[in-house]
Amino acid sequence: MKCPGQDSRYWKPSAVFDAKCPKCGTDVEFFKDDTARKCAKCGHRFINPKMDFGCASYCEHAEQCLGTLPPELLAQKEDLLKDRVAIEMKRYFRSDFKRIGHAVKVARYAEQIGKQEVGNLAVILSAAYLHDIGLHEAEKKHGSTGAKFQELEGPPIARSIMENLKANPDLIDEVCDIIGHHHHPRDEETLNFQVVYDADLIVNLEEKQSENPGNIESLKNLIDNTFLTQSGRDSAKKVLL
C-alpha cells in the first residue's frame, strides 16, 4: 500500500504551493512530495519548506518513497540514529543499570567534547553508547570483563545492532573499529576515536574518584598526559578537579 501522505488521491489544493527562493526571492512551485527544487532564476536548489520528513528520518524505504534524499535529511537520519542506538543499548543490557548508567554518562561527555572538537556525532555517540556492549559476552565466554575481552566481543554485537537499525555501512565500520580498541589508542587516531576515548576516561576516573579519592597532583598529571583532545582535557579538569 502506498503511504497516504504521498498518494496524490488524498491531496488537497494546498498540496501545490509556491515557496520563495532563499537566495533571490523568486517564487518556486512545489508539489508536497517534492524533496527539493531548483530556482529557475538563480539555479539555487533548496529543500521543500513544508515537507514533513518525520517518517523519512528513520524509514529504510525513504529513498524509494521520496526519491533522492537531500543532505539535510541525511544528516537528520544520522542524528536520529544515536537515539535509536541508545534504546537498543538499554534493551541489550536490560536490568544492568550500572552498565547503562556508565554508557549514558560516556555519551553525555562525548557529545560535549565532540561538539567542541567538531567530530562526527553520529559515529561518536553510537560508539559511546555501545563501547562496553561486549561486557556480558566477555564475562560469559572468558570469565573476565578485562579490556581485551570487551574489545574482542563488543564489535560483533555492535555491528548486529547497527545493521538492524539500517545504519550506513561506513558508519558501522568506524563505530566497530572504535569499540574494538577503545581502551588502546593507536599511534595515530581519528578524531572520533579520541573523543570517545576521552569521554570514557572521564567517567572511569570519576567513578574511581568517588570510590577511592586519589592525590590531586597525580590526577592533574594524569589529565595533562593521558587525554587525547584539548576539549577532553578541559572537561576532565572541570569534572574531576
Steps between C-alpha positions, in 0.01 A plus 500: 500500500626848413556739790184723513717804557667442164190384307362785284145362535497633856645841414321831556549821297773605742711206376635732225648826625764765436804551721747789487851414388722575803767646270315729259139510628344360181186288539570130440210258456505191721285190510467371858702186418794687345804462726674796336474725193731726304425870456452578130651847543821448701541122488506457879364163611322502835303261717119494507415730795163333565598138472463282808807278516394332824462144374776540239752576770494138611324299228727264306285549187517880508703534181262277300203692640629856468778481246858609558528633853642850546810549722286658773294183534802273488644699792168466682503122450846476655397728785201278577720191486672581829166501685406162355844359587450620859167315517657180365788525748253526788298210360815287473622570854144460637522535881875565512448859602864547590609436139214708362587791729866481404421502127260793534762703690765422239260607224422825682868596529568375147232730364646801682855426388391400149321829444803698616739294287256495203495120465236282336239471775319209334820293523607638837169447679433158348846387612456662841170323567634165377864514613446247784236290324730195509526488880237233563628277221859544623399392847306203365768375259822599675401542865636853489391851403859600429563757229628254239194277540260798478674610181482149357133433569356850455528564123287204378218596736523867407502411130186288539319781682594764245427281198152437642460877520603528131793730580743603227759219448796739522365642824457147638859411407639806677291448813606133520864596449480745792331244725759238403787696655332768713742444791811487281571805283717446194793726415272695267130524581191653340340796672186294562701235685679766707169651610354164610825403675509827696132479597541142625813597691319786676223266618744227605704752703183655643380159618842415641521832687158453656604159633854587604606866469858532382774759521404823318849558359513149360159553345610830342804328353285215368260742332782699338671193360229246423214678326507522121306822435524843654122509552520166680780633718300813584186299577693263723641788704154648549350165604784349701681796654 
